[in-house]
Amino acid sequence: VNEPTQVLDKGFVRLESVMGSDLTVVNAARISFNKRSESLTEADKRLIQYLAKHKHWTPFAHPQVTLHIKLPIFVARQWMKSNVGVVYNEVSRRYVDSEPEFYIPMEWRGRPEKGIKQGSGDVLTGSSDLTCDSAYGFAIDASRGVYEAMLKAGCAPEMARMVLPLSTYTEIWMTASLAAIHRICSLRLDPHAQWEIQQYAKAVDSIMAPLFPVSWGALTSITAEGDPIASV
Ligand SMILES: Cc1cc2nc3c(=O)[nH]c(=O)nc-3n(C[C@H](O)[C@H](O)[C@H](O)COP(=O)(O)OP(=O)(O)OC[C@H]3O[C@@H](n4cnc5c(N)ncnc54)[C@H](O)[C@@H]3O)c2cc1C
């Protein structure tokens, strides 16, 4: 079992399995000429750069990676909007009634400056910070207490879970192509993405880079040039 990469206070991303490598990308492309490479050559590396640059995305869709991710429900809602080339399975609180865990942020961010609709502004300090801390603590303690009381009263887990907040941790398995994971990371590493989901994208990025050193580098450098492979 691979070591998980810790994310936020209680979350993680863990590589479950990987199918394929940079060579898979190369050979998926070389089938066009009914050719095959047995090991990655300099020409193969240049081919990968060419494919990424010219948005020949299908060779990047052959490698598949399975990740086990523990994340708050509100982050999972965002992450699981990405569906093309991706499958998910999630722990079900219809069946599981273990004690819920909640994301406790290190700091509270304020509303963004006037006119900006999404995201956060500066970190809250002083009484604003203290108010959020105590109100949030009260809310999650109440949720946990009510959840446990309902279970104790004989309520079905599938109904008792209705009191749990969006900050409750959930766990998913995600299997996706290299191309799809690159698309997710490029969307969620962007500074416009919520800070919490950026942390998950960074963890996934750090897992993918050594698995596909040439392909991941080629895909991400094309994105950095402002030419994202948006439709892969
Ligand atoms: C900063 C940010 C803010 C967001 N805010 C919101 C929000 O307020 N509300 C909300 O609901 N979502 C929001 N989203 C989610 C967003 O709308 C997408 O659903 C999400 O980013 C997944 O995109 P994807 O390209 O990975 O999707 P996938 O569904 O996995 O699609 C992959 C690609 O396939 C193509 N594709 C998929 N379906 C179609 C189709 N029907 N027709 C044509 N092409 C298709 C597109 O090229 C797409 O990029 C936000 C995302 C970000 C990054």
The ligand as a MOL file (V3000), in Angstrom:
LIG
                    3D

  0  0  0     0  0            999 V3000
M  V30 BEGIN CTAB
M  V30 COUNTS 53 58 0 0 0
M  V30 BEGIN ATOM
M  V30 1 C -13.0910 28.1660 -10.5810 0
M  V30 2 C -14.2860 27.2970 -10.8940 0
M  V30 3 C -15.5540 27.7110 -10.5530 0
M  V30 4 C -16.6670 26.8900 -10.8260 0
M  V30 5 N -17.9250 27.3310 -10.4750 0
M  V30 6 C -18.9990 26.5300 -10.7100 0
M  V30 7 C -20.3200 26.9060 -10.3130 0
M  V30 8 O -20.5290 27.9820 -9.7600 0
M  V30 9 N -21.3370 26.0380 -10.5400 0
M  V30 10 C -21.1480 24.8440 -11.1690 0
M  V30 11 O -22.1360 24.1140 -11.3870 0
M  V30 12 N -19.9290 24.4650 -11.5600 0
M  V30 13 C -18.8530 25.2610 -11.3300 0
M  V30 14 N -17.6090 24.8410 -11.7110 0
M  V30 15 C -17.4660 23.5280 -12.3390 0
M  V30 16 C -17.3300 23.6270 -13.8630 0
M  V30 17 O -18.4810 24.1770 -14.4600 0
M  V30 18 C -17.0900 22.2240 -14.4380 0
M  V30 19 O -18.2370 21.4320 -14.2240 0
M  V30 20 C -15.9160 21.5440 -13.7630 0
M  V30 21 O -14.8170 22.4260 -13.7390 0
M  V30 22 C -15.5580 20.2560 -14.4680 0
M  V30 23 O -15.0210 20.5780 -15.7130 0
M  V30 24 P -14.4120 19.4770 -16.6510 0
M  V30 25 O -13.9790 20.1670 -17.9010 0
M  V30 26 O -13.4120 18.6740 -15.9070 0
M  V30 27 O -15.7590 18.6090 -16.9090 0
M  V30 28 P -16.1070 17.2230 -17.5640 0
M  V30 29 O -17.5840 17.1230 -17.4240 0
M  V30 30 O -15.2980 16.1380 -17.0140 0
M  V30 31 O -15.8460 17.4700 -19.1030 0
M  V30 32 C -14.5630 17.3870 -19.7030 0
M  V30 33 C -14.5630 18.1310 -21.0000 0
M  V30 34 O -15.4020 17.4780 -21.9150 0
M  V30 35 C -16.1330 18.4380 -22.6880 0
M  V30 36 N -17.5530 18.2640 -22.4090 0
M  V30 37 C -18.1290 17.6670 -21.3340 0
M  V30 38 N -19.4460 17.6600 -21.4360 0
M  V30 39 C -19.7400 18.3010 -22.5860 0
M  V30 40 C -20.9350 18.6370 -23.2260 0
M  V30 41 N -22.1170 18.3290 -22.7110 0
M  V30 42 N -20.8670 19.2950 -24.3840 0
M  V30 43 C -19.6810 19.6140 -24.9400 0
M  V30 44 N -18.4870 19.3360 -24.3870 0
M  V30 45 C -18.5250 18.6780 -23.2280 0
M  V30 46 C -15.6370 19.8210 -22.2570 0
M  V30 47 O -14.6020 20.2220 -23.1180 0
M  V30 48 C -15.0800 19.5620 -20.8820 0
M  V30 49 O -14.0390 20.4600 -20.5030 0
M  V30 50 C -16.4880 25.6410 -11.4720 0
M  V30 51 C -15.2020 25.2240 -11.8130 0
M  V30 52 C -14.1050 26.0270 -11.5290 0
M  V30 53 C -12.7240 25.5210 -11.9030 0
M  V30 END ATOM
M  V30 BEGIN BOND
M  V30 1 1 1 2
M  V30 2 1 2 3
M  V30 3 2 2 52
M  V30 4 2 3 4
M  V30 5 1 4 5
M  V30 6 1 4 50
M  V30 7 2 5 6
M  V30 8 1 6 7
M  V30 9 1 6 13
M  V30 10 2 7 8
M  V30 11 1 7 9
M  V30 12 1 9 10
M  V30 13 2 10 11
M  V30 14 1 10 12
M  V30 15 2 12 13
M  V30 16 1 13 14
M  V30 17 1 14 15
M  V30 18 1 14 50
M  V30 19 1 15 16
M  V30 20 1 16 17
M  V30 21 1 16 18
M  V30 22 1 18 19
M  V30 23 1 18 20
M  V30 24 1 20 21
M  V30 25 1 20 22
M  V30 26 1 22 23
M  V30 27 1 23 24
M  V30 28 2 24 25
M  V30 29 1 24 26
M  V30 30 1 24 27
M  V30 31 1 27 28
M  V30 32 2 28 29
M  V30 33 1 28 30
M  V30 34 1 28 31
M  V30 35 1 31 32
M  V30 36 1 32 33
M  V30 37 1 33 34
M  V30 38 1 33 48
M  V30 39 1 34 35
M  V30 40 1 35 36
M  V30 41 1 35 46
M  V30 42 1 36 37
M  V30 43 1 36 45
M  V30 44 2 37 38
M  V30 45 1 38 39
M  V30 46 1 39 40
M  V30 47 2 39 45
M  V30 48 1 40 41
M  V30 49 2 40 42
M  V30 50 1 42 43
M  V30 51 2 43 44
M  V30 52 1 44 45
M  V30 53 1 46 47
M  V30 54 1 46 48
M  V30 55 1 48 49
M  V30 56 2 50 51
M  V30 57 1 51 52
M  V30 58 1 52 53
M  V30 END BOND
M  V30 END CTAB
M  END
